[in-house]
Amino acid sequence: MTTNNNEPCLVETEQGFSVSYNGKYLYSKRNPKRVISTLVANTDIGENCLVILASPVLGYGVPEILAKIPESSFLLAVEFDQTLFELAKKHITYKTNRFKLIQAKSVQSVIKEVQSLEKMNFKTVIFFEGSGGAKLNEDFYREAVLYAKQSITQNWINKLTLIKMGHTYAANFFKNLKRILKKNTPVKSITDLSISKPVLVVAAGPSLDFYRNFISRNREKLFILCVDAAISSLLPEIIPDGVIILESQFWIDSAFTGSFKFNIPLFADLTSSPRIMQAQTKAPVYLYFTEYTSANYLNRLKEENILPQTLQPMGSVGLTAASIALSIRKKPSVPIFFTGLDFSWQSKFTHSNESSQVKALRIMQTKINPLQNGERLFPKSLQKTTGTNKKTIYTTPVLQSYCDIFNHAFVNTTSHSDNVYRLLGLRQDPNAITESTAQEIINRIVTPPSCKTTETCISKQSLEAALNNIKTELDLLRDCFTGKTPLPDESVKNLLEKNDFLYLHFPDNTVNLKSEFLNRVRIELEYFIKFLSV
């Protein structure tokens, strides 16, 4: 017990202890447990539920919640205040695999904790204020719960995406690794770059058209990193320093039509369309990898130092470009500018006028299928809002989620906000800067030095050995399934778990030795063995 108002002080009441902290009582002075106990008693907690208890302090409500939640649910107690966390550790000592107490210094640390529990397949989030301490940092807890809900929603979207696209991701991953073995041009990781020039990330949103002259004037002063869909909006007058490809499906190939003759360095995700890396014959390739799922086969290759720098999957090539820009700048003082990241459009096209998407629309238009097709103007889930200069703009829930991620991860965070600038686009953004402000920032850098790269390439010898080991294991599985080389069930299960790319995209993506599961794995085996043998 202490008399210092800046330290938590236990205060005995008629029905237990309250806490006095910074001149405020964190619990009732009469019945400290009543409020949280009543809330828990009146709340239904169903299966697969994440319960977040903000500022638990003395742990009131924890035993009631643990007694009520099903086995498939989890209680996460979160404390922002370091002093209150130290007090909570002394009073909350429950040992169960359905409870954890954490001290969160940022919203991101809460999200990281939620993501570590994704195998519990949460479907809902329930929030309780464990004490008056939650009011001391109300904005933090509100934001943490909001992003926890978004993270859980995104987890289910990722599961559905994995079912639909997991086979393609794994196939492209190995095809691109095979391409590396055959390429004569340098293949490096994005970590080999150290850029001292101001970096300009160019996405394909409509506002790119406003800044084309600005980009052209400052071409020699900038390191221009453009996304795949935007390259046709720049060429041939503006040749970027790098083009980023993330998309795994074939339709993105047309975005690169006519661009390979300019020998632009390619920033390629290992799951991206392998035809692009194959066509890149002269300019260097810088690899990165967005870890689309947690997988044993990826962990194996990580341990063997085969994979390039891993980036957090964000679903958007524009967001990935932002991550790459932060990775390749030499130091935080190097400014980064963004243009074309609108995540919305006005009454015209959804992308810049010369982007690959708009060019494809022009090519495909007919009398029956005109540019003014209703579905193109008013897609499903269309949302209307107010943008810059009070003009009406349109977006979708998916685009809005990307915008929220961008603002949270790259613009509004204290770790990156310094020297990270968004050029004024279609959206109302108090943090956006005008073209003249951007010009002033660029002009302050008198003689920007050129970028530097290291000479370390990915070891083709190690890569070839790793791919040969995987193929050997696949051959062994095939021989077992065809009766050529019988294996014990435990050995089969072990081989399947090591090479889980064979079945991660199955709806039932957990290993079992039932015939209906193994028959589907058998089909996948033939597919992967075929191109790993080439």
N, C-alpha and C positions, 0 to 999 in steps of 0.2 A: 504494500500500500504506500502511496506517495501523496504529498501535498502539492506537487508541481502540476499546474493546470495543463502543461504541455505533455504530460505523461498520463497514460490511462490509470485511473484510480478505481479500485473495487469499492463499491458502496453497498453495504448490507441493507436489505429491505425486509419487509414482513415475509415475503415468499421467495427468497433467494437473493442473489447478488445482481446489482446493476453496475454500470461502468460510467464514470465521469471522465470526459476527455475533451480537452480544449474548451472547457467551460460549458460543455453540453452533456446531458445524460443520453447514453446510447440505448438504454432500455427504460422501461417504466420504473418509476420510483416505488410503485406499489406491488405490481406483479410482473416481473421482467419477462417471464416465459409466455404470458398469455397471448400476446399479439401473434407471434410466429406459430405457436401451437394451434391457435384457432385457424389461421390461414392454411396450414398443412391439413388439418382435419377437414376443412371444407373444400379441398382441392382434390380432384381425381387425377391420379398419376397412372397412366396406362403403360403398355408395353413399349419398349424401345424409346424411352423418354430420357432426355438429358435434363436434369434438374440443376440449375445454377443458383447457388446460395451466396448472395453478396454480403461481404463483411460479416462473417460468422462470429467473430470475437470470442464469446464464451461458449459457443456451440449450441445454443438453444435452438431447438427445431431439428437438429441433426438426427438424434435417435428416432424422433417421430417419422422423419422422411425415410430413413433406412428401414424402419419397420413396415413402411407402406409401399415402397417401390418394388416392382417385380424384378426378377433376376436379370431381365434384359435391359434394365434401366440403370442409370448411373447418377450419383450425386457429386457435383464439382463445386467445392467451396472456394470462393475467390476473394482475396483480400488485396486491395491496392496499397493501403497504408502499411509501411514497413513496421512501424511501432505496434499497430494493432495486430499485424501478422505474428509478431513475436509473442504477443499475449495469447493469440489463438492457438499457437503451437503447444502452449503449456496446458490449455484446457480441453483441447480436442485431440483425443488419442485413440480414435476408433481404428481398428485393424480389419479391413474388409476390402475385397476386390471391387466393390461397387461404390467406393468413396475415395476422394482425394482432396487434400487441402493444398492450395497453391498461392504463392504471392506473385501477383501479376504487375509488372512494371509498365506494361503496354498492352493495348488491345491485341496486338499480334501474338503476344505470349499466350493469351487465352485461346486464340484461334489455333495456335500450334498444339495446345493441349487437347482441344476438341478434335483436331485432325488425327492426333495419335490414338484416339478412341474410335476411329471411323469403322473399325470392324464390328462394332456393336450395332451398327446400322440404325442410328437414331432417326426417328421420324418427327419428333416434336421437341420443343424446348419449353420448360416451365421455369419461371424466375421468381425467387423469393428474396426479399430484403431481410437478411439475418439480424440486422440491428440498425440503429440510427447511423452507424458508420457508413452505410450505403448512401445516405444523403450528403455526406461530406464530399463524396466523389461521384455524384449522381450522373454526370455526363459520361464518365468513363464506363460505368456499369451499363448504362443504356446503350452505348456504342458497342460494348463487348457482347451483349446479348443479341443486338442486331446482326453483328457479323458472325456470331455463332450460328444463328438461324440461317444466314446466307451460306455459311460453310457446309451445313448439313444438307441444305437444298442442292448445293453444288455437288456434294458427294453423290447424291442420287442421280443427278444429271450425268456425272462421270460414269456411274455404273451403267446407265442406259447407253451412253456413248461407247463404253468399252464393249458392250454386247454387239453394238452395230459396227464399230470401227476397230475393235481390238485385233482382229485378224490382219487387217491392212496395216496397222501400226507395226505389229511384229514383223510382218513380211517386209515392209519398207526398211525397218531397222536393220535386218540382216542383209537385204539387197544393197543398202548403202554401205554397209561395212565391207561387203564383197567388192563394191566399186572402188573403195579406197585401195584395196590390194592391187587393182589393175591400173590405177591412175599414175601418170608420170608427173603431173603438176603437184606442187606442195599441198598437203592436207594438214591443217593445223587446228588447234583449239582457239576459241575466241579469247582465251586468257593470254595468248601470245601477243595480243595487240595492246599498245599503250598510246593512247591518242592525247595529244596536247592541244590540238585545235579545238575550237568550239564545235560541238557535235550537233548536227541538225537531223532529227528523226522525221522522215517524211512518210506519212500515211496517206491513204487514198480517199479521204473524206472530201466533201465539196469545197471546204475552205482552202484546200491546196491551190485551187485556181486563183485565189486572191494573192498568193505569195509567190507565184512563179517568177515574176520579175525580181522580187527581193532575193530569191535564191540565186537567180542568174547573176545579179550584181555582185553577190558575195561568194560566188562559187569557189574562188581560190582561198578564201579565208575560213571555209567551213569543211568539216569532215561530214559528208552527206551519207546518211544511212537510210535507205528507203525500203519499204515493204514491197513484196512481190507485185501486188496489184497496182502500185503507184509508179512502177518503172517506166511504163509507156507514157505517163504524164510528164516525165522529165526528158526522155530521149527525143531527138538526138542532140538538142542544144545543151542540155545539162546532163553530164555523165556522172552518176553518183560514185562514191568511193566503195560502196558495198550495197548489195541487195539481199534482203532476208526472205527466206522461204520457210514456211512452217506447215503449209497445207499438205496433206498426204494423198489427196485424191487427184485424179488425172486432169480435172478441169482447170487446175491452176497452170498447167503447162503452157496454155495459150498466152498467159501473161508475159512470158519470156520470148515470144515471137519477135525475131529481129534484134534481140539484145545481146546475143552471145558474141557477135562480131566486135563489140566494144570492150571485151575482156574485163568485165566488171567483177571484182572479187565477190564470191558467193558465201553468204552466211547461211548454212544449211542445218536444219534439225535432222537428227538421225531418222526420224519417222516421216520426213517429208518425201515428196514424190521423187523416186530414184532416177527418173528419166532426166531430171534437171541436172543432177550431179554428173550423170553420164555425158550430157551434152556440154558440160563445162570442161573444155579441153586445154585451155591455156592459162586463164587466170586462177589464182589460188582459191582454195575452199577452206573456210573457217567453220569448224563444226561446233555445235552445241546440242544439248539434249534436254527436252522437256519431259520429265519423268511422268508419263501418262498414267501410270499405276504403280503400286508397290508389287514387285515381282522378284522371285528368287533368281531368275536368270539374269536380271539386271544387277542384283547384288553380287553375283558371281563375277560379272565383268567389271564392276566397280573395284572389287578386291584385286583384280588383275591389272588395274590401272588402264583399262581399255577405253573407258568412256571419257568424252570431253567434259567440259564444265556443264553441270546439271542446273537447269533453270526450273523454277516453279511453273507448272502448267497453268495458263491463264485463259486459254480458249481463244485468244485473239492475237493475230500476228502483230497488231499495233502495240499491244501490251508487252508482248515478247520483245519487240524492238526497243521499247523503253528499258526493259531489263538488260538487254545487251548493251545499250548505250551507257548505262551505269557501270557495267562490267569492264568496258574497254577504255573509258576515260582514265587518264594517267592519275589524276587526283581530284578531290571534290571541288577544287577551285575552277576546274575546267567547266564552262557553262554548257548546258544541254538545252536545246530548243525542240519543241514539238509543233508540228503543223499537220493538218489533215486528220487529227484524232477528234473528230466531231461526234461520233456515235449518234448521229442524227442527220437529217436533211431538211431542206425547205421544199418548195413546190416543184423542184426540178428533179435532177437525178440524185440517187442515193450516194453516188461516188463522184469524184472529180471527172470533168468532161472527157479527158483522154485516158481514163483508167481502163484496165482490161474488162471490167464488168460492163461499163457503158459501151465500149467498142463492141462487145459481144451482143448487147441489146440492139445496136444499130445493124449489125450483120444479120441478126435473126428476124428483124422486123419484116412483116408482110402486110398485105391489106387485111388479112384475117387476124394477124397477131401484131398490131401496131405498137409503137413506143408508149402510147397512152393507154395501154392495157390496164384495166381497173385493178388487177391484182398487183401490178407494179406500183401504181400510184397509192393504193391503199391495201398494203399487205395485212395478213391476219395479225391480231394483237396490236394494231397501230395505236400509238399514244400521241396526243397533241400537247405541246407545251409552249412556253414563251422563251425565245432565244435572245440573241444580241439585238439591241435597238428595238426591243419589244416586237420583233417579228416572230410569226408562228413557225415552229419547227416540229418535225415528226421523229418519233423514235419507236423502238419496240422494247419489251421487257428485257430481252437478251442484251441489246445494245445499251440499255440503261444500266444493267448490271456491270457491263464492261466499263462504263463511265464511272460508276461508283468505285470499282476496283482501282481504276487509274488515279482518281482523286485521292483515295486512301493510301495507295502504295507509293505513288510517285510525286504528287504535287503537295498534298497537305500534311506530309509527315516531316517531323523535325530532322530526321536523319538524311533526307535527300532534298528538302525544299530549297536549301541554299543553292543557287546557281542552276536550278531546274526551272525552266520557263515554258509556259504554254502560250503560243501565239494566239491572239484573239481570233476565235472561230465563230461557229454558229451559235454556240451555247453561251448563256450568261455565266460568266466566270470572273469573280472579283480578283482572282489571282492571275488572270491572263494579262499579257502585255501586248502593246501595239507594235507595229512594224518599226516605228521610229525609235521606240525604247530598245527593241532588239538590236537595231543598227548602232545605237550608242554603246551597248554592251560589247558588240563585236569590234567597234572602232577602238575601244579602250585597249584591246589586245593588239599591240603595234605590229609585231612580226610573229605570227603564230608558227611555231616550229612544225615540221612535218611529223607524221605519226611514226612510231618505231615498232618493229616487230622482232620477236626472238626467232631463232632458227630451229627451235625444237619442233619436230613433226611427230605425229602419232607413229609409234613403232609398228611397222607392218609385220615384222617377225612375230611379235607378241600377239598381234591381232590374228594372224594366220593360225597360230598354234591354238588360240582360244576357239576359233571357229571350227577347226578340225576336231577338237575335243567334243564340241557340241554335236557335230555331225556323227562322230563315232558313237555317241550315246543314243542318237536317234536311230542309227543303223541297228544298234543292239535291241532297242525297243521293237523295231519292225521285225527283226528276226524272231523275237519272242512271240509277237502277235501272229506271225505266220507259221509258228511251230518249228522253225529251224533251230532256234536256241532257247530251250525252256529256261525260265528264270523263276526264282521264288517270288511270291507275292510281295514280300518286303522290298526286294530289289527293284521290282517293277514300280512300286509306289515311290521309292526313292528317286528313280530316274525321272518319273513324271513330275515330281515336286521340284527337281532341279531345273527342268525344262518346262516351266509352267506357261510359257507362251503358247503351248499347244492347246490350252483349254481355258485360259483366263477370259476369253470372250464368250464362253458358254454361259448361259443363264445359271446353271449349276456349276460354278467354277471352283468346286472343291474336289480334290482327288477322291475317286472311289474306283473299285475294280469290277463294277457291274458291266455287263456286256454292252448295254446301250451307251454308256459313257466311253468305253474303250473303242467301240466302233467309230465314234466321231473322232476320237484321238487318232485312230488309224488313218483316216482321211487326211487329217492335218499333217501327219508324219510324211506322207508321200509328197505333199506340197512343199514342205520345208527342205526335205532331203534333196529334192530336185534341183533347186537353185543353189543350195549349199555345196552341191557336187560340181557345179560349173567352175 
